[in-house]
């Protein structure tokens, strides 16, 4: 899985996140349990995984191992468009964050849950046209949201100060909000883990 993320990112120099390291550790443990790695090899690779700085360093550690069943190749699209009226849309666990999101929403709610998202770019530009609804961003350490480019009309922004951590993803939101609300906060414990929907 980690090697596939590198291919979709197009750059092995992308900084590795804690989630990237955790996924690599899990692949290594499964491989050792299947008899593909000796205990000595497992120890060496686990040590390297926990100290890896880039996604490319992690990919080397799993390049000779099979991809676990059920894990598909992740592709990061350049532009994703969300258009809705009177409905709710959610991007949840394991969704691949594109370079750019174009959101056109009226009388509805759009939730972007970044807690377990696959992040392969260092920036996400959101072009927003929101009318009488809400945009919710559920963040994790290292995700920074800039709302300075928004034009607000009878609307509000509720944003919690991000935890101190190296920046993994910088989100820039531009556009217009009419009678709406932007909410930026970490996901609460016990918050429903529903799958990604378009």
C-alpha positions in Angstrom: 0.0 0.0 0.0 2.8 2.4 0.9 4.6 1.8 -2.4 1.3 2.5 -4.3 0.9 5.8 -2.4 4.4 6.8 -3.6 3.5 6.1 -7.2 0.3 8.1 -7.0 2.1 11.0 -5.2 4.7 11.0 -8.0 7.4 12.0 -5.6 9.1 9.7 -3.0 10.5 12.9 -1.3 7.1 13.6 0.2 7.4 13.7 4.0 6.0 10.7 5.8 3.2 11.1 8.3 2.6 9.0 11.5 -0.3 7.3 9.6 2.1 6.4 6.7 4.6 4.8 9.2 1.8 3.0 11.0 0.6 1.5 7.7 4.1 0.3 6.8 4.5 -1.2 10.3 1.3 -3.1 9.8 2.3 -4.5 6.4 5.6 -5.6 7.9 4.0 -7.4 10.8 1.5 -9.2 8.6 4.4 -10.3 6.3 6.3 -11.6 9.3 3.2 -13.5 10.5 2.9 -15.0 7.0 6.6 -16.2 7.2 7.8 -13.7 4.5 10.2 -12.0 6.9 12.5 -13.5 9.6 12.4 -11.9 13.1 15.7 -10.3 12.4 14.5 -8.8 9.2 11.3 -7.6 10.9 13.3 -5.9 13.7 15.5 -4.1 11.1 12.6 -2.9 9.0 10.5 -1.8 11.9 13.4 0.3 13.2 13.8 1.8 9.7 10.1 2.4 9.4 9.8 4.2 12.7 12.7 6.5 11.8 11.8 7.1 8.1 11.4 10.7 7.1 9.9 10.3 3.6 7.3 8.1 1.9 10.1 6.9 -0.4 12.1 5.5 2.5 8.9 3.6 3.6 8.2 2.3 0.1 11.6 0.6 0.0 10.8 -1.4 3.1 7.7 -3.0 1.6 8.7 -3.1 -2.1 9.4 -6.9 -2.1 6.1 -7.7 -0.2 2.7 -8.4 -1.7 -0.1 -5.9 -1.3 -2.6 -7.2 1.3 -5.9 -8.4 -0.2 -8.6 -5.8 -0.5 -6.2 -2.8 -0.8 -6.6 -1.1 -4.2 -4.2 1.3 -5.8 -4.9 4.8 -4.6 -5.0 7.6 -7.2 -4.9 11.2 -6.3 -7.0 13.2 -8.7 -6.0 16.8 -9.6 -9.5 18.2 -9.4 -12.6 16.8 -7.7 -16.0 18.5 -8.0 -18.8 18.2 -5.5 -22.1 19.7 -6.5 -25.2 19.3 -4.5 -28.5 20.9 -3.5 -30.5 20.0 -0.4 -28.3 17.1 0.4 -25.3 16.1 2.5 -22.0 14.8 1.3 -19.2 13.2 3.2 -15.6 12.2 2.4 -14.5 9.8 5.1 -12.0 7.1 6.0 -9.3 6.4 3.5 -10.3 9.0 0.8 -7.5 10.3 -1.3 -7.1 14.1 -1.0 -6.8 15.8 -4.4 -4.9 18.9 -5.2 -8.1 20.9 -5.8 -11.7 20.7 -4.7 -14.5 22.6 -6.3 -17.5 22.7 -4.0 -20.9 24.0 -5.1 -23.4 23.4 -2.3 -26.8 24.9 -1.5 -29.1 24.0 1.5 -26.8 21.1 2.5 -23.7 20.1 4.4 -20.3 18.9 3.1 -18.0 17.1 5.5 -14.4 16.5 4.7 -12.9 14.1 7.3 -9.1 14.2 7.1 -8.5 12.1 10.2 -7.6 8.9 8.1 -7.4 10.5 4.7 -4.6 9.5 2.3 -2.6 12.7 1.8 -0.2 12.7 -1.1 0.1 16.5 -1.8 1.2 19.2 0.6 -1.6 21.6 -0.4 -5.3 21.4 -1.1 -7.0 24.3 -2.7 -10.8 24.5 -2.1 -12.9 26.7 -4.4 -16.1 27.1 -2.5 -19.6 28.4 -3.4 -21.7 27.7 -0.3 -25.3 28.9 0.1 -27.4 28.2 3.2 -25.3 25.3 4.4 -22.1 24.2 6.1 -18.6 23.0 5.2 -17.0 20.9 8.0 -13.4 20.0 8.0 -12.4 17.4 10.6 -8.7 17.7 10.9 -5.7 16.0 12.5 -2.3 17.3 13.7 -0.3 18.7 10.8 -3.4 20.0 8.9 -3.5 23.8 8.6 -6.6 25.6 7.2 -6.5 29.1 5.8 -9.9 30.8 5.4 -8.5 34.2 4.7 -9.6 34.1 1.0 -13.3 33.7 1.7 -15.9 36.3 1.0 -18.6 35.9 3.8 -22.2 37.2 3.5 -24.1 36.7 6.8 -21.9 33.7 7.5 -19.4 32.6 10.1 -16.3 30.6 10.7 -15.7 28.4 13.7 -12.1 27.2 13.8 -10.1 25.6 16.6 -6.4 26.4 16.9 -4.5 23.5 15.3 -2.2 21.4 17.5 1.5 22.1 17.3 2.9 19.7 14.7 4.9 19.8 11.5 2.7 20.8 8.6 1.5 17.8 6.6 -1.2 19.5 4.6 -2.1 23.2 4.0 -5.7 23.8 3.0 -6.5 27.1 1.3 -10.2 27.9 1.0 -11.4 30.7 -1.3 -14.8 31.6 -2.7 -18.1 32.8 -1.3 -20.3 31.8 1.6 -23.9 33.1 1.8 -25.9 32.3 5.0 -23.5 29.5 5.8 -21.0 28.3 8.2 -17.4 26.9 8.0 -16.4 24.6 10.9 -12.8 23.4 11.4 -12.0 21.1 14.3 -10.6 17.7 15.1 -12.9 14.7 15.0 -14.5 13.9 18.3 -13.9 10.5 20.0 -16.7 8.2 19.1 -17.6 10.2 16.0 -19.2 7.8 13.4 -16.7 6.2 11.1 -18.7 6.0 8.0 -17.1 5.2 4.6 -16.4 7.7 2.0 -19.2 8.9 -0.2 -19.2 11.2 -3.1 
